[in-house]
Amino acid sequence: MLARVAWLVVNIVLVWSLGTMAQNEYMMYKDPQQSAAARVKDLLSRMTLEEKIGQMTQIDRTLATANSMKTYSIGSVLSGGGSTPLPQATAQDWMNMVDNFQKEALSSRLGIPMIYGIDAVHGHNNVYNATIFPHNVGLGATRDPDLVKRIGAATALEVRATGIQYTFAPCIAVCRDPRWGRCYESYSEDHTIVQEMTEIINGLQGESPRKGVPYVGGKDKVAACAKHFVGDGGTTRGVNEANTIIDSHELLSIHMPAYSDAITKGVSTVMISYSSWNGVKMHADREMISGYLKGTLNFKGFVISDWQGIDRITTPPGINYTYSVLAGIQAGIDMVMVPYNYTGFIDDLTYLVKNNFIPMDRIDDAVSRILLVKFTMGLFENPFGDPSLVNELGSQAHRDLAREAVRKSLVLLKNGKSGEAPLLPLSKRVPKILVAGDYADNLGYQCGGWTINWQGFTDNKSTKGTTILTAIKSTVDPSTQVVYGANPSNDYVKSNNFTYAIVVVGELPYAETAGDSETLTLADPGPNVINNVCEAVKCVVIVISGRPLVIEPYIATMDALIAAWLPGTEGQGVADVLFGDYEFTGKLPRTWFRTVNQLPMNFGDENYDPLFPLGYGLTKVSLVTR
């Protein structure tokens, strides 16, 4: 009996000792003193196939439950356009949501933190009260890489203010046809301008101490994403997600250079394009992803698909999902933005690996890249949001920066009719002025797509900001009467003795395919407003648009014309330049065509006959305040 008791005691002590040893086991991957490479190797060696595939999976926030995060070791969660925790959610609301997802991720066997991604493409644009900067086409007009770097740093702070660590930006597409619905996401038709604007990566991530190595420089920086690899801006007739039919020289000389620059700057991730190159879907193009991006360009971060990107490898999308998983992973995609059918993705990828259709070294390559980024950005040491940053969202300093960006993005295309004195700068002190057009008093129109909602909004309530009308009223002398009319008649204008008129017209907000256009016309009643007003009184026309539009038929009636692009929430920047407190300095980032029949038309083409060429932009002789 005593022997049995002694045996039992010894076994209890042994089990306790082993448990204690297991608890105290040194885990290299948890040691921040080790190199990122050593930590990746150690963690990878401990992971099951299921845990590895979980890291390769990005799911929509609506599916991120305690069960899904922990059970499947999900590597990433995202918000799609307009996907928020609450209507008008605060920074703290966002942080609480992200932190809750993180707690579930950390409760998994190995405690690997998830990374949360969002489309912060012109500021933290999904979030109420965030600073909305001009869209990329406007930033391209500034020709100011330092400004763009500062915008990147401000955006990173606002993203981190909500507990998020990863933005799907910048878009470094080279838009070669303004009929494309994503043209405003492109800095320019000129790849050299796009290359200069990759400086935003240093703002978002911080400046990498080692060229070509993924880098995120602390809790006030975010992982960036160069997109969409590659040729997305070169599709035939600008059709979104379609086919880019060009030879390799043109692809490499026009659409590729900005990727080389982004990689040199240490961009953490690259997103693949929905489009095809000469009939081959980019999401399935092993030669371009594994061969050129990871091989020739030596990209060391992770490659992510676009939203349901692998589904669209087939036509119709998803008709053979197992094949799409095989083709996408074998091509070199490391993380898949599923975002909904994650169990189907996990099951299919598991089957493909276990049955030797996809080798384990391809899985290990993908997971190693994902873990490298997570270790490099300090996610294991600082997985949760920093509440001290919440007041960075929509801060005055960031709004002032956005206002500066608006000023520098404006392009003066005309100032005075032939033989007449320039109209601009406008006098602040006159008896009465007219402001006309819906676009003068609509924050949603100013901001464009990818703002609050995927397709944008069309009111003054969805977020906070300053409309152009409000900016004008706050800039003119108190004695100046400002009259606003959305669509005034010609007789009304003639009979009211206005000193001058400011007409604001443009195109409605859109994103992606919804913005594809064969006509590129001003939204009604824009042309009527121009004609009714400008035939009756001296007028300056401001165009709010993501690209050049058909304007030649109306230009003779205008005294002055300004391309304001999609300026964002800080409309005061328009008034700053309009009334002469600052000079016009913007230059066209794209060719302004005469008719759509000329398209595509880019600088350097034969028979180049634009209304205004790439780089065009007038300036004023001197600053005036009147």
Helices and strands as residue ranges (DSSP letters): H 2-24, G 28-30, H 36-46, H 49-55, E 57-60, G 61-63, H 66-71, E 76-79, H 91-106, E 115-118, H 136-142, H 145-160, E 166-167, G 183-185, H 191-197, H 200-205, E 225-229, G 232-234, G 236-238, E 243-244, H 248-250, I 251-255, H 257-264, E 269-272, E 276-277, E 280-281, G 282-284, H 286-286, I 287-296, E 302-304, G 311-313, H 321-331, E 336-337, H 342-354, H 360-376, G 387-392, H 396-409, E 411-415, E 432-436, G 438-441, H 443-447, H 468-475, E 481-485, H 490-494, E 500-506, G 512-515, H 526-534, E 539-544, H 552-555, E 560-565, H 572-578, G 596-598
